[in-house]
Amino acid sequence: MVNKLPNSWSDVKVDQYIEYKQLKEDQFESFFDYEIEAFQILMDDMFDDDIEDLDIEDFDEIRKSFRFRLQEPTNKIKYNIGLFTYKGIESLSFGEFIDMEYYIINDMIEYLPNICAILWRKTKQDDWGNAIIEPYSNININNRIEEFKMIPITDVYGVINEYAKFKELFLDTYNLLFEQPLGDEGKFDEYLTEEDKIEIEKEESLKKWSWESLLYQLANGDITKYDYILGLPLIFVFNQLSFKKSMNL
């Protein structure tokens, strides 16, 4: 049985890592039951049927083999994975960035295969030797997600740290666009007219649809331009927004 044990995170696939991270100890009657479930996930359900009958010494030996769990996978990124090449976070389009934000905010671990499907793409060269990246709109996203579930977690885990660093720099660069008013909510309600209160409620509700509101603004209300704008480079879009804000346009 010990010969079947993974020796490091490089022996664990993305889908196994996701399932393992979703385990919560309080879901089980005992810590032993929790550990058994964790072992089964990390071994891809290859445990012998009599695993629960192991004595404590054998069980501890198995636990020692899983010491790599005490640390997270490496933050390195494998730039070439099969047919796919890492395109880089800085080259995201506006639409890809919106999707990335959705995945990161909701559950970056659960949606890691989705994130990989955005950042690792097929490429080919044009007649002049320039790399052409597979269009996002051409991807069968469900099939691509399934492919990325089957690769070692160590190939892609580092992208989480890379995105965190990018996002920090991005927010710092465009901080004026993300400024929020200080927390004085309700402080001056008694001085507000009904019209003021309605306008504030409208603004609060728009926060739930901030990307849609921003896209509507960029397209000047013309929904036929949405696909074009979503395909524009993220940095270009936010440079334009910064220019418009600075010029009060």
C-alpha positions in Angstrom: 0.0 0.0 0.0 2.8 2.4 0.9 4.2 2.1 -2.6 1.0 3.7 -3.9 1.4 6.8 -1.8 2.2 10.1 -3.5 5.6 11.5 -2.4 5.0 15.2 -3.1 2.4 17.6 -4.5 3.7 16.9 -7.9 2.0 13.5 -7.6 -1.3 15.1 -7.0 -3.6 16.3 -9.9 -5.5 19.6 -9.9 -8.9 17.9 -9.3 -7.5 15.9 -6.4 -6.1 19.1 -4.8 -9.4 20.9 -5.2 -11.3 18.0 -3.5 -8.7 17.8 -0.8 -8.9 21.5 0.0 -12.7 21.4 0.2 -12.5 18.8 3.1 -13.4 20.2 6.5 -12.6 18.3 9.6 -15.9 19.2 11.2 -17.7 17.2 8.5 -16.5 14.0 10.0 -17.2 12.1 13.2 -13.5 11.8 14.0 -10.1 13.0 13.0 -9.4 9.5 11.8 -12.3 9.5 9.4 -11.2 12.9 8.1 -7.6 11.6 7.5 -8.9 8.5 5.8 -10.9 10.6 3.4 -8.0 12.9 2.7 -5.7 9.9 2.0 -8.3 8.4 -0.4 -8.5 11.7 -2.3 -4.8 12.1 -2.6 -4.4 8.6 -3.7 -7.2 8.9 -6.2 -9.4 6.4 -4.3 -6.7 3.6 -4.7 -6.7 2.5 -1.1 -7.2 -1.1 -0.2 -10.6 -2.0 1.2 -9.1 -2.8 4.6 -7.6 0.6 5.2 -10.0 1.4 8.1 -8.8 -1.8 9.9 -5.2 -0.6 10.1 -3.6 -0.5 13.5 -2.4 2.9 14.8 1.3 2.2 14.0 0.6 1.5 10.3 -1.7 4.4 10.1 1.0 6.7 11.5 3.4 5.4 8.9 1.0 6.3 6.1 0.5 9.8 7.7 4.3 10.3 7.6 4.3 9.7 3.9 1.9 12.6 3.5 4.1 15.2 5.3 4.2 17.3 2.1 0.7 18.4 3.1 2.2 20.6 5.7 3.2 23.1 3.0 1.4 24.4 0.0 2.5 23.4 -3.6 5.3 25.4 -5.1 4.7 28.9 -6.5 6.5 28.1 -9.7 4.6 28.0 -13.0 5.1 25.6 -15.9 4.9 27.7 -19.0 4.4 24.9 -21.4 1.8 22.2 -20.6 1.2 19.8 -23.5 -0.3 21.9 -26.3 -0.8 24.9 -24.2 1.5 27.9 -23.5 1.1 30.4 -20.6 0.0 33.7 -22.1 0.8 35.8 -19.0 -1.6 37.8 -16.7 -0.4 41.1 -18.0 -1.8 40.2 -21.5 -5.3 39.6 -20.3 -8.2 41.1 -22.3 -10.8 43.1 -20.5 -13.3 40.2 -20.8 -10.8 37.7 -19.6 -10.0 39.9 -16.6 -13.7 40.1 -15.7 -13.9 36.3 -15.8 -10.7 36.0 -13.7 -12.1 38.3 -11.1 -15.3 36.2 -10.8 -13.3 33.0 -10.3 -10.9 34.6 -7.8 -13.6 36.3 -5.7 -15.9 33.3 -5.6 -13.4 30.5 -4.9 -9.9 30.6 -6.5 -9.2 26.9 -5.6 -12.5 25.5 -6.9 -12.2 27.5 -10.1 -8.4 26.9 -10.7 -9.1 24.8 -13.8 -11.2 27.7 -15.2 -8.4 30.2 -14.5 -5.9 27.8 -16.2 -8.2 27.7 -19.3 -7.9 31.5 -19.6 -4.1 31.7 -19.0 -2.8 28.6 -20.9 -3.7 28.6 -24.6 -2.8 27.1 -27.8 -0.5 29.2 -30.0 0.7 29.2 -33.6 3.1 31.3 -35.6 2.1 33.6 -38.5 4.0 34.0 -41.7 6.5 36.3 -40.0 7.2 34.1 -37.0 5.0 36.0 -34.5 3.0 34.0 -32.0 -0.7 34.0 -32.4 -2.7 33.1 -29.3 -5.9 31.0 -29.6 -8.9 33.3 -29.3 -10.8 33.1 -26.0 -14.1 32.9 -27.8 -13.0 29.8 -29.8 -12.3 27.7 -26.7 -14.6 24.9 -25.6 -14.3 26.0 -22.0 -15.9 22.9 -20.5 -13.5 20.5 -22.3 -10.5 22.7 -21.5 -11.4 22.8 -17.8 -11.5 19.0 -17.8 -8.1 18.8 -19.4 -6.6 21.1 -16.7 -8.1 19.1 -13.9 -5.9 16.2 -14.9 -2.5 17.9 -14.7 -0.2 18.1 -11.6 -1.2 20.8 -9.2 2.5 21.9 -9.1 2.3 22.9 -12.8 -0.2 25.7 -12.2 -0.6 26.5 -8.5 1.8 29.4 -8.7 -0.6 31.3 -10.9 -2.6 32.2 -7.7 0.4 34.1 -6.3 1.2 35.6 -9.7 -2.3 37.0 -9.9 -2.2 38.4 -6.4 0.9 40.3 -7.2 -0.5 41.6 -10.5 -3.8 42.7 -8.8 -1.9 44.6 -6.1 0.1 46.5 -8.8 -3.0 47.0 -10.9 -5.0 48.5 -8.1 -2.1 50.7 -7.2 -1.6 51.9 -10.8 -5.3 52.7 -11.3 -6.2 53.6 -7.7 -8.1 56.7 -8.7 -10.6 54.5 -10.6 -11.2 52.3 -7.6 -11.4 54.9 -4.9 -14.4 54.4 -2.6 -15.9 57.1 -0.3 -15.1 56.9 3.4 -17.6 55.0 5.6 -20.1 57.7 6.6 -23.1 55.6 5.6 -26.2 56.9 7.3 -24.4 59.7 9.1 -26.2 62.5 7.3 -29.5 60.7 6.4 -31.6 63.3 8.2 -30.3 66.0 5.8 -31.0 64.1 2.6 -34.0 64.7 0.4 -36.1 61.8 -0.9 -34.5 62.4 -4.3 -31.0 62.1 -2.7 -31.9 58.9 -1.0 -33.2 57.4 -4.2 -30.0 58.3 -6.1 -27.9 56.8 -3.3 -29.9 53.6 -3.4 -29.5 53.5 -7.2 -25.7 53.9 -6.9 -25.6 51.1 -4.2 -27.5 48.8 -6.5 -25.1 49.5 -9.4 -22.2 48.3 -7.3 -23.6 44.8 -7.7 -23.3 45.2 -11.4 -20.0 47.2 -11.6 -18.6 45.5 -14.6 -21.8 45.7 -16.5 -22.1 49.3 -15.7 -18.5 50.0 -16.8 -19.0 48.1 -20.0 -22.2 50.0 -20.7 -20.3 53.3 -20.1 -17.4 52.3 -22.4 -19.9 51.3 -25.2 -21.9 54.5 -24.8 -24.9 52.3 -24.3 -24.4 50.5 -27.6 -24.6 46.8 -26.7 -23.4 45.8 -30.2 -20.0 47.1 -29.2 -19.7 44.8 -26.1 -17.8 41.9 -27.7 -15.3 44.3 -29.3 -14.7 46.1 -25.9 -14.4 42.8 -24.0 -11.7 41.7 -26.5 -9.6 44.9 -26.0 -6.4 44.6 -23.9 -7.1 45.2 -20.2 -4.3 47.7 -19.7 -5.5 49.7 -22.8 -9.1 49.8 -21.4 -8.0 51.1 -18.0 -5.6 53.6 -19.5 -8.5 55.0 -21.5 -10.7 55.1 -18.3 -7.9 56.9 -16.5 -7.6 59.5 -19.3 -11.4 60.1 -19.3 -11.4 60.5 -15.5 -8.5 62.9 -15.5 -10.1 65.0 -18.3 -13.6 64.8 -16.7 -15.0 63.3 -19.9 
